Amino acid sequence: MIDRPIDLLATGGQAVRKIKLIYGAAGNMVARSRTGSALLSGIRATARSFGRVLHQLWLEVTGFTFLALAGIGAMAGMREYGKYQSGHATGPGRLVLAVCFTVSFTWFGLTSFWRVRRKAKS
């Protein structure tokens, strides 16, 4: 009995094709009726709405994450600037790296929030 699912997968995808045909035929039967068509329209509208909200949430979460990382980079930059000013740093390389990191992650975070705002207007 345990070998049976493995045998279905080893047949070159015939079982998968058969399952797709069965679901396709069932979908066509449902779509032909008025009730089925109305249900499918409702499901599509709900899925579209949830998809938009989840995409907006994704953009906001990633934007916040990027801005938080930019804040960490800014603190590291201030620490490296203090070391550089006191003469404990060998050169400005780490300070430049921290500034570039902070600027790039701030840009990523802000553009993520701008995309949310632009999508909300449309």
N, C-alpha and C positions, 0 to 999 in steps of 0.2 A: 504493500500500500504506500509506503514512503517513496518508492521509486517512481510511482505514477506521475507526480508533478514534474519530476526531472525528465521523464520520457516525453511529456507534452512540450517542454521547452526544447528538447533535442530534435524535434521533428522539423526543424527549419522554419519555425514561426507559423506553421499551418494552423495551430490552435489559436494563436493570436489573431490571425486573419479571420477565422471563423467567428470568434467572439466579436470582432469589429463589425462583421456583416450582420450578426444578430442584433447588436446594439443599433446599428444604422437602420435596419428594418423596423425595429421598435420605435426609433426616433421618428421615422417617416410616418408611421401609423399615428403616433401622438400628434405630430404637427398637422396632420390632415383634419383632425377634429377641431371644432371651435373651442372646446374646453381645453384641449391639449395645447392649442396655439396660444390661448390666453395665459395658461400656466407657463409656457415657455417664454412668453413676452415678459411676464412678471419676474421670472427667474433671471432673465437677461438684464432687466432694469435694476434689480436688486444687486446682482453681481457687479454691474457697472458702477453703481453708487458706492458699494463697499470697496471696489478697486480704486476708485478715486480717493476715497478717504484714507485707505491704507497707503497709497502712494504719497499723499500729502504728509501723513505721519512719518513715513520713511524719510522724506526730505527734511522734515523738521528735526528728527532724531539725529540724522547724519550731520545736519548743520550745527546742532548743539554740540555734538561730539567733536567736530572740527574746531569749533570756537573754544571748547574746553582744552583741547590739545594746543591751540594757539596760546592760550593763557599760560599753560605749563611752559611752552617755549619762551614766552615773554619773561617769565620768572627766571628761567635758565639764562636768558640773555642779560637780565639785570645782574645776576650773580657773576656771569663772565665779564661784564663791564666793570664791576667792582674789582675783580681780580686783575683785569687789564690796567685799570687806573692805578692800582697799588703796586704794580710791577711784578706780581706773582705769576702772571701768564707769560708764556714764551712768545706769543704772537697774537694777532687779532683773528686768527682762523676760526676758533670756536665761537667767538663773538659774532663774526660774519655768518657762520652757519646757523646760529640761534636766531639771528635777525631774518635770514632767508626762510627758515622753517616757520617762524611766527607770521611773516607776511604771507607766505603761500597758504598756510592753514587758515588764516583769517579770511583770505580770498575765497577758499573753498567753502567755508562756513557761511559767509555772506551771500555768495551766489546760490547756495542751496536754499536759503530763506527767500531770496529774490525769485527763485523759480516757484516756490510755494505761492508767493504773492501774485506772480504773473498767472499761474494756473487758476487761482481763486477768482481773478477778474474775468477770465474767459469762460 
